[in-house]
Amino acid sequence: MSAAVARVQHDLVLRYKAVRRHGDRRRLGRTFGISESAWSRCLSGEQFMGGTVMAALLYGIHGW
């Protein structure tokens, strides 16, 4: 189960990195209340994403 979750999270990160714009990380972090260190650890795969980081990525990818 953990491997499946990791694959989904990895796919989200790749999609986000394909569409992100300069300043998105800081803007999304502030909007969703995510610290820069938590954001960096999640996007680098050092820790699993919580619902807030996933929501921020989906918003960054799809705008919703």
N, C-alpha and C positions, 0 to 999 in steps of 0.2 A: 504494500500500500504506500509506503514512504517513497519508493522509487517512482510510482505513478504520479504522486503529488509533485515530486521534484521535477519530473518531465513537464508537467503542466506549467509549473512556475518558470522553468527554463524557457519554455515557448513564449510565455508572457513577456519575459525580459527581452528576448530576441525581437519580438514584435514592437515593444516599446522603443528599443534602441534604433529600430528602422524608421520610426516616425518622430522621434523626439526632436525638440528644438532647443536652442541655447536658452538656459534659464529654467527649463521645465522641471528639473529635479528640485530646485529650490522652491519654485512656485507650488509644485504638488506637495512637497514636504510641509510647507507652511499651511496650505489649504487643508491637508488631512492630519496635521499634527504629528508628523513623522520626523524624528531627528535625522540629521545628516548621517550619523554613524549607523543607525538602524537601516536607513535607505541603502547605504553603501554595502553593508553586510548582506542584505537580502539580494541586491542586484548582482553581487559577486558570487552568490551561492554559498556564503559562509553560514547562513542561517535560513530556516524556513520562513516564509512570509506569513504574517498574520493577515486577518481579513482587511485591515486598514491599508496595508501596503498593496494587497491585491486590488482593492478598490481604487487606489491611487493609480496603479498601472492601467487598469481598465479605463479609467477616466482619461489618462494620458494617451491611450491608444485610440479609444473610440469617442471620447468627449462626453461620455455619460456616466 
